[in-house]
Amino acid sequence: MVDPKDQPLRIRREQRRGKFVTVITGFAPRSANSNELPELLKQLKSKLATGGTLDDDGPTIELQGDHRDRLVEHFKKLGYPAKASGG
């Protein structure tokens, strides 16, 4: 298990086909191979009442909608050095 303080997350929003997608990058590759990211994705989808997926390029989490500011605060509470990035 990788310590959250060693995973500097970047949370950005992208516009795809006129809709926003929130993309979370910066997770350690080791956490993608364990059950940490699928469980975290499940928790985030439930908390934000939205859909989402894991993308193996990185690894990254993608959530439907613009949740950037809420997620930065959420991950900081969990101990991650999270920052908003992009437009």
Buried (B, 14 or more C-beta within 10 A) or exposed (E): EBEBEEBBBBBBBEEEEEEBBBBBBBBBEEBBEEEBBEEBBEEBBEEBEEEBEBBEEBBBBBBBBBBBEBBBEBBEEEEBEBBBBEE
